[in-house]
Amino acid sequence: MISFVLRYFFSERFEWVFYRSLPYLMAFKGTVISLVFIGLAIVAFDIVSAGVVAVLAIAPNDGATQIPIPLLAEVTIPRDLVGADNLLLVSIGLIVLLQILREGMLYLSQYLPAKLAAVIEYELKKKLTENLVSDDHESIKSAKKNDLILQIMNYSSSFSNFISEVVLTFNVLVVAVLYIFTLFILEPYPFLVVSLVVGIVLFLTNKLVTVQEEIGGKLRQTNLTYHDRLHDVVYGLVEVIMNNRQATFLERQDQLAGNIRRDRLWLALVSSSVSPLQRGLGLLMIGGILILLDVLTPPNESLLTIERSLLVLFLVVRLYGPISQFNVNRSSLLNKVVGAQALLEFMDKRDVAKAGPHEPALQEKKCTYREETDVIQLNGVTCGYGAEGAPILHDVNISLRPNTVTALVGPSGAGKSTVIKLLTRFLDPAKGTITVSGRDIMEFPLEQWRLTISMIQQHGHIFYGTIAENISMFDSGIPRSRIVQAAENSGISDYIDNLPEGYDTVVGGKDIALSGGQRQKILIARALVRRPKLLILDEATSAQDALSENEILQRLKENYSDLAILVIAHRFSAIRDAREIYVLENGRVVENGSWNDLMKRGGLFREMAELQSLEKAENSRKPAARSDS
């Protein structure tokens, strides 16, 4: 029955989201129950106020000692109870008091759902942010960063507002049902008339709301298309201008903007007609039916007295407020259900991703990483993406030794990035093992393993904060002396010392602009402050000149004797002094050895090195050629 009502008045999508949202609602069942009693109080205050008005309307003015109470048979109250001359003042005071109490209940009925939305939005943003920094790096990396931010900011807000709207709608329905029930108790015949009219009006307006949902869905899709195409124009503006296609792209955007305008007008037309139609049609039908019944009633009888007619009219007017609000809330819910569904589906994916294949192993095996220097070894490792994905690496063997620079080179797509993901445990081998002095790294707790590794990427991120906070990654437990030492070993300390605020200089925003080389040195300091056992440099010194690059590597070897360094480099000048160079091609190690050994063999490495030297020579001659012309 509930499913039928949800599908009829809303949609199948709404039904799915509603049932999935029940755990959130049940977590705040106290608020929901409170709203039921608040609705009961609102109706009670209204009924008592109406009764007081009726007492004033029919109170005899002929000096009678008793005042009859309408609708309660022979029940009367003594006039002396309120004073012979104070009936009007007492009644007005009572009505004002009741309405103040009613407004207080209305305030609570609005405040509690808003408070509920704020609490749920906080919990959702907290959970989504926790999911975002979870261990499943690949699903995060493959998603658009703007989409992830949108899901955290907008979708969490949409879902919390959806829950709030559901609670508000529930409260509105409770109030409507209480009014109808009161009408049934006091006036059964008008109750039947009102119930019939309410059913007809809801049936007719439901058609309008369905049309409104269809137009709203179409409008949302058109807006998304407009956004995507505008994104293409902005990021591809140079290509648009160079190909003289401005008019074409403007025409496309103008057509979409016209469709948006058309849908908005239709949506405004339909949504604006719902409430006036239901109120006007409802009152006309109720009035017409009551007049018809009065006409059909024999002359010496009366279906309704004046005071009873006033009470029925009062209840009907009060009833149409919640019914009108129900349609407004229904439209709002249908608009919010898309964002709520997107958030629930996103959280489903993240929950599946968090239950990765390596988690049970880490929970079963409790071990402590030994602090002595260890050789990290890839032993016959084969690895691919996904359960049935084609292997990216095939039987790879690599050794990483302390106080040694090891380099990994190869063409694009050779598998260098996959090796990094294996070492950082963003991927696990399909075959083979990765060991530290013979111990499989799968035995180590994941978080503890990653504490022994630092990775510096070419385009690492500088966070908004001070330089010291960026180096320590906002870890207040790291002493300033370690931060300064890391900065000195990365070659950035002189620059920092010359800044007015020194290590307390704010970076990452518009406060101070960092060059590419300065950014990379801060990232290197960030990696060193953790005192890792393995340092991975993924094009991490590409913004340095060859001299600075070699100085950084030499300083690392001198000051971190137990540090194994893995360099992923496209610029071969960075690896000339590497003790061991591994050459990857099509996921296989095709060569390994020192620089001199590989150059003597005349294989792929020598071919790549000579090609790079040729390109460098060509680039160095270009300015001279331009100056001669």
BAROFI-475184 format. One line per field, with one value per residue (C-alpha): residue number from 1; residue in one letter; x, z negated, y. Coordinates in steps of 0.02 Angstrom, whole numbers. Example, Ala and Ser with C-alpha at 12.3 -4.5 7.8 and 13.67 -1.06 7.14 Angstrom:
REM BAROFI-475184
num <- 1_2
residu <- A_S
east <- 615_684
up <- -390_-357
north <- -225_-53
//
This chain:
REM BAROFI-475184
num <- 1_2_3_4_5_6_7_8_9_10_11_12_13_14_15_16_17_18_19_20_21_22_23_24_25_26_27_28_29_30_31_32_33_34_35_36_37_38_39_40_41_42_43_44_45_46_47_48_49_50_51_52_53_54_55_56_57_58_59_60_61_62_63_64_65_66_67_68_69_70_71_72_73_74_75_76_77_78_79_80_81_82_83_84_85_86_87_88_89_90_91_92_93_94_95_96_97_98_99_100_101_102_103_104_105_106_107_108_109_110_111_112_113_114_115_116_117_118_119_120_121_122_123_124_125_126_127_128_129_130_131_132_133_134_135_136_137_138_139_140_141_142_143_144_145_146_147_148_149_150_151_152_153_154_155_156_157_158_159_160_161_162_163_164_165_166_167_168_169_170_171_172_173_174_175_176_177_178_179_180_181_182_183_184_185_186_187_188_189_190_191_192_193_194_195_196_197_198_199_200_201_202_203_204_205_206_207_208_209_210_211_212_213_214_215_216_217_218_219_220_221_222_223_224_225_226_227_228_229_230_231_232_233_234_235_236_237_238_239_240_241_242_243_244_245_246_247_248_249_250_251_252_253_254_255_256_257_258_259_260_261_262_263_264_265_266_267_268_269_270_271_272_273_274_275_276_277_278_279_280_281_282_283_284_285_286_287_288_289_290_291_292_293_294_295_296_297_298_299_300_301_302_303_304_305_306_307_308_309_310_311_312_313_314_315_316_317_318_319_320_321_322_323_324_325_326_327_328_329_330_331_332_333_334_335_336_337_338_339_340_341_342_343_344_345_346_347_348_349_350_351_352_353_354_355_356_357_358_359_360_361_362_363_364_365_366_367_368_369_370_371_372_373_374_375_376_377_378_379_380_381_382_383_384_385_386_387_388_389_390_391_392_393_394_395_396_397_398_399_400_401_402_403_404_405_406_407_408_409_410_411_412_413_414_415_416_417_418_419_420_421_422_423_424_425_426_427_428_429_430_431_432_433_434_435_436_437_438_439_440_441_442_443_444_445_446_447_448_449_450_451_452_453_454_455_456_457_458_459_460_461_462_463_464_465_466_467_468_469_470_471_472_473_474_475_476_477_478_479_480_481_482_483_484_485_486_487_488_489_490_491_492_493_494_495_496_497_498_499_500_501_502_503_504_505_506_507_508_509_510_511_512_513_514_515_516_517_518_519_520_521_522_523_524_525_526_527_528_529_530_531_532_533_534_535_536_537_538_539_540_541_542_543_544_545_546_547_548_549_550_551_552_553_554_555_556_557_558_559_560_561_562_563_564_565_566_567_568_569_570_571_572_573_574_575_576_577_578_579_580_581_582_583_584_585_586_587_588_589_590_591_592_593_594_595_596_597_598_599_600_601_602_603_604_605_606_607_608_609_610_611_612_613_614_615_616_617_618_619_620_621_622_623_624_625_626_627_628_629
residu <- M_I_S_F_V_L_R_Y_F_F_S_E_R_F_E_W_V_F_Y_R_S_L_P_Y_L_M_A_F_K_G_T_V_I_S_L_V_F_I_G_L_A_I_V_A_F_D_I_V_S_A_G_V_V_A_V_L_A_I_A_P_N_D_G_A_T_Q_I_P_I_P_L_L_A_E_V_T_I_P_R_D_L_V_G_A_D_N_L_L_L_V_S_I_G_L_I_V_L_L_Q_I_L_R_E_G_M_L_Y_L_S_Q_Y_L_P_A_K_L_A_A_V_I_E_Y_E_L_K_K_K_L_T_E_N_L_V_S_D_D_H_E_S_I_K_S_A_K_K_N_D_L_I_L_Q_I_M_N_Y_S_S_S_F_S_N_F_I_S_E_V_V_L_T_F_N_V_L_V_V_A_V_L_Y_I_F_T_L_F_I_L_E_P_Y_P_F_L_V_V_S_L_V_V_G_I_V_L_F_L_T_N_K_L_V_T_V_Q_E_E_I_G_G_K_L_R_Q_T_N_L_T_Y_H_D_R_L_H_D_V_V_Y_G_L_V_E_V_I_M_N_N_R_Q_A_T_F_L_E_R_Q_D_Q_L_A_G_N_I_R_R_D_R_L_W_L_A_L_V_S_S_S_V_S_P_L_Q_R_G_L_G_L_L_M_I_G_G_I_L_I_L_L_D_V_L_T_P_P_N_E_S_L_L_T_I_E_R_S_L_L_V_L_F_L_V_V_R_L_Y_G_P_I_S_Q_F_N_V_N_R_S_S_L_L_N_K_V_V_G_A_Q_A_L_L_E_F_M_D_K_R_D_V_A_K_A_G_P_H_E_P_A_L_Q_E_K_K_C_T_Y_R_E_E_T_D_V_I_Q_L_N_G_V_T_C_G_Y_G_A_E_G_A_P_I_L_H_D_V_N_I_S_L_R_P_N_T_V_T_A_L_V_G_P_S_G_A_G_K_S_T_V_I_K_L_L_T_R_F_L_D_P_A_K_G_T_I_T_V_S_G_R_D_I_M_E_F_P_L_E_Q_W_R_L_T_I_S_M_I_Q_Q_H_G_H_I_F_Y_G_T_I_A_E_N_I_S_M_F_D_S_G_I_P_R_S_R_I_V_Q_A_A_E_N_S_G_I_S_D_Y_I_D_N_L_P_E_G_Y_D_T_V_V_G_G_K_D_I_A_L_S_G_G_Q_R_Q_K_I_L_I_A_R_A_L_V_R_R_P_K_L_L_I_L_D_E_A_T_S_A_Q_D_A_L_S_E_N_E_I_L_Q_R_L_K_E_N_Y_S_D_L_A_I_L_V_I_A_H_R_F_S_A_I_R_D_A_R_E_I_Y_V_L_E_N_G_R_V_V_E_N_G_S_W_N_D_L_M_K_R_G_G_L_F_R_E_M_A_E_L_Q_S_L_E_K_A_E_N_S_R_K_P_A_A_R_S_D_S
east <- 0_139_233_77_51_233_231_63_95_281_380_472_635_562_505_682_762_630_661_850_830_732_889_924_744_745_903_799_634_619_604_473_370_384_314_161_122_159_31_-94_-66_-88_-255_-311_-273_-369_-521_-527_-508_-651_-755_-724_-779_-935_-972_-964_-1075_-1216_-1199_-1371_-1382_-1546_-1470_-1466_-1361_-1296_-1198_-1222_-1069_-1093_-1089_-1089_-1275_-1342_-1173_-1168_-1052_-1106_-1094_-1030_-875_-806_-904_-1062_-979_-810_-860_-794_-628_-597_-639_-524_-384_-406_-405_-246_-161_-210_-148_18_37_-11_121_248_203_217_390_443_369_483_636_650_660_786_890_876_939_1089_1138_1119_1217_1359_1362_1355_1495_1599_1567_1593_1758_1812_1766_1861_2023_1996_2117_2033_2140_2095_1909_1950_2081_1968_1828_1822_1882_1745_1616_1686_1679_1502_1449_1519_1453_1292_1231_1251_1153_1020_1002_989_860_769_759_701_569_508_488_399_282_247_204_89_0_-19_-102_-216_-269_-306_-416_-508_-528_-596_-720_-772_-804_-901_-989_-997_-1094_-981_-836_-895_-912_-740_-658_-734_-678_-503_-484_-540_-429_-277_-311_-319_-170_-68_-75_-7_131_178_193_292_414_437_473_589_688_704_760_893_962_967_1059_1188_1213_1232_1362_1460_1464_1512_1652_1711_1710_1808_1941_1950_1939_2104_2049_1880_1962_2099_1970_1852_1708_1648_1482_1448_1479_1380_1234_1241_1241_1103_994_1018_984_823_770_806_700_556_559_569_415_317_374_320_151_116_184_92_-74_-71_-115_-246_-328_-341_-403_-528_-592_-603_-700_-818_-854_-879_-990_-1090_-1117_-1169_-1290_-1361_-1385_-1471_-1587_-1631_-1664_-1849_-1901_-1935_-1764_-1588_-1431_-1318_-1350_-1261_-1131_-1101_-1084_-955_-859_-861_-802_-665_-603_-609_-508_-383_-377_-333_-177_-93_-159_-91_74_78_78_213_318_285_354_504_536_530_660_774_758_885_1023_975_981_1150_1222_1155_1225_1393_1399_1355_1505_1619_1560_1599_1767_1815_1788_1942_2026_2171_2070_2034_2218_2268_2142_2197_2385_2450_2634_2754_2869_3049_3152_3313_3358_3284_3296_3130_3110_2980_2985_2904_2763_2619_2480_2330_2179_2014_1974_1986_2092_2237_2405_2502_2660_2731_2852_2940_3092_3162_3273_3276_3423_3457_3570_3552_3471_3374_3295_3146_3130_3032_2913_2741_2627_2770_2706_2807_2654_2592_2755_2726_2547_2611_2742_2616_2485_2356_2365_2408_2500_2399_2553_2720_2764_2837_2950_3057_3203_3098_2937_2784_2724_2545_2583_2609_2464_2427_2438_2602_2676_2636_2718_2884_2859_2859_2811_2839_2743_2781_2619_2603_2480_2521_2384_2319_2418_2591_2750_2781_2606_2632_2796_2726_2558_2472_2545_2569_2671_2819_2942_2998_3179_3132_3037_3189_3305_3193_3188_3378_3400_3278_3367_3222_3279_3370_3215_3105_3225_3216_3026_2957_2858_2982_2905_2742_2716_2547_2552_2431_2314_2338_2449_2614_2659_2783_2886_2883_3054_3005_2846_2945_3072_2931_2858_3028_3041_2866_2924_3086_3008_2926_3097_3043_3133_3085_3074_2987_3025_2897_2966_2985_3135_3080_3064_3246_3396_3518_3638_3503_3433_3599_3629_3462_3496_3672_3609_3479_3611_3725_3595_3484_3600_3461_3350_3312_3273_3171_3175_3045_3119_3092_3241_3391_3508_3427_3480_3657_3728_3595_3669_3539_3426_3278_3208_3024_2941_2766_2760_2922_3098_3198_3362_3443_3614_3713_3714_3878_3828_3664_3745_3873_3739_3655_3478_3318_3396_3535_3409_3301_3452_3522_3351_3333_3507_3464_3303_3397_3526_3391_3302_3465_3496_3324_3355_3517_3428_3297_3429_3517_3362
up <- 0_-46_114_218_135_159_342_378_295_331_439_436_414_262_191_206_126_-12_-66_-57_-165_-303_-406_-414_-464_-596_-670_-709_-751_-906_-793_-685_-838_-906_-743_-762_-932_-865_-727_-855_-959_-806_-764_-946_-964_-803_-858_-1029_-947_-830_-978_-1069_-914_-904_-1088_-1053_-901_-989_-1167_-1220_-1257_-1353_-1526_-1524_-1660_-1550_-1387_-1271_-1198_-1011_-948_-1127_-1147_-1309_-1381_-1446_-1549_-1682_-1623_-1796_-1762_-1648_-1717_-1649_-1560_-1521_-1401_-1248_-1328_-1401_-1235_-1136_-1262_-1252_-1061_-1059_-1183_-1082_-920_-1002_-1058_-884_-804_-927_-869_-687_-726_-797_-647_-535_-648_-687_-503_-468_-616_-556_-383_-458_-564_-419_-301_-427_-448_-260_-220_-356_-287_-106_-148_-241_-87_24_-69_-81_-13_156_250_424_412_349_482_624_571_619_472_503_493_326_255_323_240_73_76_178_164_-25_-37_83_-16_-184_-111_-39_-211_-286_-151_-185_-369_-329_-211_-344_-466_-338_-308_-496_-514_-364_-431_-602_-524_-422_-576_-676_-538_-537_-726_-725_-555_-468_-315_-272_-305_-163_-49_-93_-74_99_154_82_177_341_319_277_430_545_470_472_662_659_538_650_798_687_644_828_875_725_772_951_888_775_918_1034_900_883_1071_1074_935_1023_1189_1107_1019_1190_1259_1113_1111_1299_1334_1428_1547_1572_1616_1724_1826_1840_1763_1643_1734_1732_1546_1507_1607_1510_1343_1399_1450_1280_1190_1290_1239_1057_1071_1150_1017_877_944_956_782_711_798_732_555_534_579_454_293_365_458_306_190_310_375_200_125_275_262_73_81_225_142_-24_65_163_2_-79_71_64_-124_-170_-214_-397_-421_-409_-368_-452_-575_-557_-690_-618_-443_-509_-592_-433_-331_-458_-453_-263_-249_-375_-285_-117_-188_-221_-59_40_-53_-15_171_150_49_174_316_210_166_348_387_244_272_416_305_164_281_350_174_120_277_250_71_130_247_111_-13_115_153_-30_-47_60_79_-36_-188_-263_-252_-348_-483_-503_-512_-646_-627_-659_-527_-576_-581_-510_-331_-211_-26_64_199_337_373_536_519_643_622_714_678_630_597_780_848_963_871_876_799_842_728_667_552_473_320_218_98_-45_-10_175_319_432_592_692_873_1026_1160_1116_1064_1021_843_737_649_612_521_411_372_323_206_126_114_224_322_270_379_473_472_385_224_160_11_-116_-164_-114_-202_-94_-113_-115_-294_-350_-408_-260_-353_-436_-270_-191_-334_-273_-96_-30_148_238_398_534_502_315_223_113_-17_-81_-240_-299_-226_-389_-383_-203_-244_-399_-313_-459_-585_-743_-819_-703_-787_-695_-696_-586_-468_-452_-425_-287_-204_-210_-132_7_46_6_-164_-96_-2_-156_-270_-156_-169_-295_-388_-357_-385_-437_-264_-194_-25_79_114_186_43_125_294_299_449_512_436_267_264_300_163_36_93_70_-105_-142_-91_-191_-353_-374_-371_-250_-203_-19_77_247_361_501_614_449_504_680_638_580_691_710_579_446_487_455_298_225_260_190_32_7_18_-105_-237_-227_-226_-245_-110_48_191_344_484_623_752_932_923_920_843_675_678_749_577_533_472_564_708_757_932_954_1121_1141_957_955_893_1054_986_822_767_741_864_942_955_1042_1162_1212_1250_1383_1336_1303_1167_1280_1417_1299_1226_1398_1459_1305_1332_1514_1465_1335_1464_1588_1457_1410_1592_1622_1535_1632_1795_1756_1714_1880_1982
north <- 0_121_79_113_282_330_281_363_530_534_411_245_339_427_260_190_343_348_169_195_351_263_226_413_447_310_385_539_456_566_718_631_583_760_827_715_790_964_935_874_1031_1145_1066_1068_1254_1289_1190_1272_1444_1404_1347_1511_1608_1501_1534_1720_1701_1610_1677_1743_1928_1919_1901_1711_1631_1488_1493_1342_1256_1221_1042_972_940_1014_1064_1242_1350_1476_1656_1702_1596_1731_1877_1948_2092_2015_1876_1967_2018_1845_1762_1877_1851_1662_1666_1772_1653_1501_1578_1625_1445_1387_1498_1428_1253_1309_1377_1209_1119_1222_1226_1041_984_1124_1068_888_941_1031_880_758_871_879_690_662_783_702_527_579_663_506_404_524_496_308_181_154_278_216_253_427_458_398_515_697_802_930_789_730_905_925_763_817_995_994_816_809_971_905_743_830_949_799_718_883_899_722_762_925_834_704_843_924_759_731_902_868_698_773_908_776_665_812_847_664_667_830_829_658_716_864_746_633_784_852_681_660_833_811_648_727_879_772_664_815_907_746_752_929_881_734_853_972_832_788_968_987_831_892_1063_987_883_1034_1135_996_992_1181_1170_1032_1123_1287_1193_1132_1308_1380_1245_1232_1419_1426_1288_1373_1540_1465_1369_1519_1419_1553_1573_1386_1368_1525_1455_1291_1380_1498_1351_1269_1434_1450_1275_1318_1476_1380_1243_1371_1461_1299_1249_1417_1403_1228_1253_1419_1340_1196_1289_1409_1265_1153_1290_1365_1199_1127_1272_1278_1093_1095_1248_1177_1010_1087_1205_1057_958_1107_1125_940_947_967_1147_1109_1029_1095_1000_1127_1266_1431_1392_1218_1291_1414_1272_1167_1316_1351_1171_1166_1327_1260_1092_1167_1247_1078_1003_1150_1136_949_984_1116_995_857_963_1009_827_774_908_853_666_668_736_619_469_522_535_365_282_367_305_129_132_198_65_-71_8_19_-169_-199_-367_-324_-269_-442_-490_-334_-370_-550_-520_-405_-365_-223_-151_-172_-14_-87_-50_-177_-214_-196_-326_-353_-539_-596_-471_-476_-348_-275_-166_-247_-429_-478_-336_-373_-375_-211_-285_-456_-549_-392_-406_-247_-218_-57_-44_78_228_193_285_167_232_171_228_179_241_307_165_48_21_143_214_39_-1_153_97_-75_-3_116_-22_63_-99_-277_-403_-533_-644_-631_-540_-378_-411_-319_-431_-581_-528_-500_-320_-388_-440_-261_-151_-38_127_77_22_189_281_208_275_452_495_659_690_815_909_883_992_1141_1162_1327_1356_1405_1333_1241_1166_1112_1027_939_905_993_869_972_830_862_982_1138_1076_928_1043_1157_1010_940_1112_1125_953_996_1160_1276_1343_1497_1552_1527_1621_1774_1782_1909_1776_1635_1464_1547_1622_1573_1485_1385_1529_1703_1760_1715_1642_1498_1450_1272_1238_1310_1205_1048_1084_1108_942_860_934_866_692_701_762_592_507_371_211_228_391_388_536_537_674_767_872_913_1098_1106_1134_990_1061_1085_915_827_930_875_691_703_790_654_517_607_647_493_343_215_291_195_315_268_397_395_512_563_680_565_694_653_471_474_432_302_139_34_84_-27_-5_-50_-86_-155_-200_-299_-260_-270_-199_-155_-95_65_210_158_-24_17_140_8_-122_-16_-66_32_139_201_235_339_431_476_532_644_717_752_840_942_994_1042_1148_1236_1285_1360_1528_1550_1513_1644_1775_1749_1775
//
